Amino acid sequence: MPDRATTTTQHRKQQILEVLAKMLEEAPDTRITTARLAASVGVSEAALYRHFPSKSKMFEALLSFAEETLFARIGRLSSEQVGALSQCQGLLRLYLEFCERNPGITRLLTGRALTGEPRRLHQQVAQLYERLETQLKQYLREAELREGLRPRLPVATTANLIMASAEGRVTQFCRSDFRRHPTEDWADQWSVLAEGLMQPVLTASP
């Protein structure tokens, strides 16, 4: 079992990240300083730095939380959803729902809160989106083997198209100061989008 000091440290780190995410949500155009963050948490800046050596490390932790949470849920899709389009829809729904429930972190995922931050944070965001597209491509490739269907466009192009559609909803969410929810009307939009994505695989006549 973890000792009391370890538990207290973990709790404080969690508290710092939760306060930071809330500040990102409530002050979208205000640069967050460690002094303001420490005051909001109720600790000194020195205490803040004992848990995180820099603000960029806090952002890194929030992005890691987003990636771990999303892919833990995405990992269950293959057993919960049958068919490539259902799996693609499920992945995009998880992404949109996560962003809707975590607006502060969503500002990091869209890059709006990363201006002037180290390049590695931008690369971390790019890597997350690359993983999402890679998973979509896997679903689409498996459709030919399992369902006799293939995308009308190349697999990579199709995955990029549907990911871009979901990303656009998230960008609108941020631009509206979180009033225009990304899941709003998404089910209807996905139905129209998905209708023309796939086609039967043609087999040669004997």
C-alpha positions as CSV (number, residue, x, y, z in Angstrom):
1,M,0.0,0.0,0.0
2,P,1.3,3.6,-0.7
3,D,2.3,5.5,2.4
4,R,0.5,8.6,3.6
5,A,3.1,11.0,2.1
6,T,2.8,9.4,-1.3
7,T,-1.0,9.6,-1.2
8,T,-0.8,13.2,-0.2
9,T,1.6,14.0,-3.0
10,Q,-0.6,12.3,-5.6
11,H,-3.7,14.1,-4.3
12,R,-1.9,17.5,-4.5
13,K,-0.7,16.8,-8.0
14,Q,-4.2,15.8,-9.0
15,Q,-5.6,19.0,-7.4
16,I,-3.1,21.2,-9.3
17,L,-4.0,19.6,-12.6
18,E,-7.7,20.0,-11.9
19,V,-7.3,23.7,-11.0
20,L,-5.2,24.2,-14.1
21,A,-7.8,22.6,-16.4
22,K,-10.5,24.8,-14.8
23,M,-8.4,27.9,-15.4
24,L,-7.9,26.9,-19.0
25,E,-11.7,26.6,-19.4
26,E,-12.6,29.8,-17.6
27,A,-9.9,32.2,-19.0
28,P,-9.5,31.2,-22.6
29,D,-7.6,34.3,-23.6
30,T,-5.6,34.9,-20.5
31,R,-2.1,33.6,-20.1
32,I,-1.9,31.4,-17.0
33,T,1.1,32.1,-14.8
34,T,2.4,29.8,-12.1
35,A,1.8,32.6,-9.6
36,R,-1.9,32.7,-10.5
37,L,-2.1,28.9,-10.5
38,A,-0.4,28.6,-7.1
39,A,-2.8,31.2,-5.6
40,S,-5.8,29.3,-7.0
41,V,-4.6,26.0,-5.6
42,G,-3.8,27.7,-2.3
43,V,-0.1,26.9,-2.2
44,S,3.1,28.8,-2.7
45,E,4.9,28.8,-6.1
46,A,7.7,26.9,-4.4
47,A,5.2,24.2,-3.3
48,L,3.9,24.1,-6.9
49,Y,7.4,23.5,-8.3
50,R,7.9,20.6,-5.9
51,H,5.2,18.7,-7.7
52,F,5.8,20.0,-11.3
53,P,9.2,21.5,-12.4
54,S,7.4,23.8,-14.9
55,K,4.0,24.7,-16.3
56,S,4.8,22.8,-19.5
57,K,5.2,19.7,-17.4
58,M,1.6,20.3,-16.1
59,F,0.4,20.7,-19.7
60,E,2.2,17.5,-20.6
61,A,0.5,15.7,-17.7
62,L,-3.0,16.9,-18.9
63,L,-2.3,15.8,-22.4
64,S,-1.1,12.4,-21.2
65,F,-4.3,12.0,-19.2
66,A,-6.3,12.8,-22.3
67,E,-4.4,10.2,-24.4
68,E,-4.6,7.5,-21.7
69,T,-8.3,8.1,-21.1
70,L,-9.3,8.1,-24.7
71,F,-7.3,5.0,-25.7
72,A,-8.4,3.0,-22.7
73,R,-12.0,3.5,-23.9
74,I,-11.1,3.0,-27.5
75,G,-9.4,-0.3,-26.7
76,R,-12.8,-1.7,-25.7
77,L,-14.5,-0.7,-29.0
78,S,-13.6,-3.8,-30.9
79,S,-15.5,-6.0,-28.5
80,E,-18.4,-3.6,-28.1
81,Q,-19.0,-2.6,-31.7
82,V,-19.4,-4.8,-34.8
83,G,-18.5,-3.3,-38.2
84,A,-15.9,-0.8,-39.3
85,L,-18.3,2.1,-39.5
86,S,-19.7,1.5,-36.1
87,Q,-16.2,1.3,-34.7
88,C,-15.2,4.6,-36.4
89,Q,-18.4,6.2,-35.1
90,G,-17.6,4.9,-31.6
91,L,-14.1,6.3,-31.7
92,L,-15.2,9.7,-32.9
93,R,-18.0,9.8,-30.3
94,L,-15.5,9.1,-27.5
95,Y,-13.3,11.8,-28.8
96,L,-16.1,14.4,-29.0
97,E,-17.6,13.4,-25.6
98,F,-14.2,13.7,-23.9
99,C,-13.6,17.2,-25.4
100,E,-17.1,18.3,-24.4
101,R,-16.6,17.1,-20.8
102,N,-13.1,18.5,-20.5
103,P,-13.1,22.0,-22.1
104,G,-9.9,23.1,-20.5
105,I,-7.9,20.2,-21.8
106,T,-9.6,20.7,-25.2
107,R,-7.9,24.1,-25.4
108,L,-4.6,22.2,-25.3
109,L,-5.8,19.6,-27.9
110,T,-6.7,22.4,-30.3
111,G,-3.4,24.2,-29.7
112,R,-5.1,27.4,-28.6
113,A,-3.4,27.3,-25.2
114,L,0.0,26.2,-26.4
115,T,1.1,29.4,-28.0
116,G,4.7,30.0,-26.9
117,E,5.0,26.6,-25.2
118,P,7.8,24.1,-26.0
119,R,7.6,22.3,-29.3
120,R,7.4,18.9,-27.6
121,L,3.9,19.8,-26.4
122,H,2.8,20.5,-29.9
123,Q,4.4,17.2,-31.0
124,Q,2.5,15.4,-28.2
125,V,-0.8,16.7,-29.5
126,A,0.1,15.7,-33.0
127,Q,1.1,12.2,-31.8
128,L,-2.3,11.8,-30.1
129,Y,-4.2,12.7,-33.4
130,E,-1.9,10.4,-35.4
131,R,-2.8,7.6,-33.1
132,L,-6.5,8.3,-33.5
133,E,-6.2,8.3,-37.3
134,T,-4.1,5.1,-37.3
135,Q,-6.9,3.4,-35.3
136,L,-9.5,4.6,-37.8
137,K,-7.3,3.3,-40.7
138,Q,-7.2,-0.1,-38.9
139,Y,-10.9,-0.3,-38.7
140,L,-11.3,0.6,-42.3
141,R,-8.7,-2.0,-43.5
142,E,-10.4,-4.7,-41.5
143,A,-13.7,-4.0,-43.2
144,E,-12.5,-5.6,-46.4
145,L,-11.6,-8.8,-44.7
146,R,-14.6,-9.0,-42.3
147,E,-17.4,-7.3,-44.2
148,G,-16.5,-7.3,-47.9
149,L,-16.5,-3.5,-47.9
150,R,-13.8,-1.0,-48.6
151,P,-13.7,2.8,-48.6
152,R,-14.5,4.6,-51.8
153,L,-11.5,6.8,-51.2
154,P,-8.0,5.4,-50.1
155,V,-8.0,4.3,-46.5
156,A,-5.7,7.0,-45.3
157,T,-7.8,9.7,-47.1
158,T,-11.0,8.3,-45.6
159,A,-9.6,8.2,-42.1
160,N,-8.4,11.8,-42.5
161,L,-11.8,13.0,-43.8
162,I,-13.8,11.6,-40.9
163,M,-11.2,12.7,-38.3
164,A,-11.2,16.2,-39.7
165,S,-14.9,16.4,-39.5
166,A,-14.8,15.6,-35.8
167,E,-11.9,18.0,-35.2
168,G,-13.9,20.7,-36.9
169,R,-16.7,20.3,-34.3
170,V,-14.1,20.6,-31.5
171,T,-12.6,23.7,-33.0
172,Q,-16.1,25.3,-33.2
173,F,-16.6,24.3,-29.5
174,C,-13.5,26.3,-28.5
175,R,-14.3,29.2,-30.8
176,S,-17.8,29.5,-29.3
177,D,-16.3,29.7,-25.8
178,F,-17.7,26.2,-25.2
179,R,-21.3,27.0,-26.0
180,R,-21.6,25.0,-29.2
181,H,-21.3,21.5,-28.0
182,P,-19.4,19.1,-30.4
183,T,-21.9,16.3,-29.9
184,E,-24.8,18.5,-30.9
185,D,-26.4,17.1,-34.1
186,W,-23.3,14.9,-34.6
187,A,-25.3,11.7,-34.9
188,D,-27.3,13.1,-37.8
189,Q,-24.1,14.5,-39.5
190,W,-22.3,11.2,-39.1
191,S,-25.3,9.3,-40.7
192,V,-25.0,11.5,-43.8
193,L,-21.2,11.3,-43.9
194,A,-21.0,7.5,-43.4
195,E,-23.6,6.8,-46.1
196,G,-21.1,7.4,-48.9
197,L,-17.9,6.2,-47.3
198,M,-17.9,2.5,-48.2
199,Q,-18.6,0.3,-51.2
200,P,-18.7,-3.5,-51.7
201,V,-15.5,-5.2,-52.7
202,L,-15.8,-6.4,-56.3
203,T,-14.8,-10.0,-56.9
204,A,-13.6,-11.4,-60.2
205,S,-16.1,-13.6,-62.0
206,P,-15.0,-17.3,-62.3
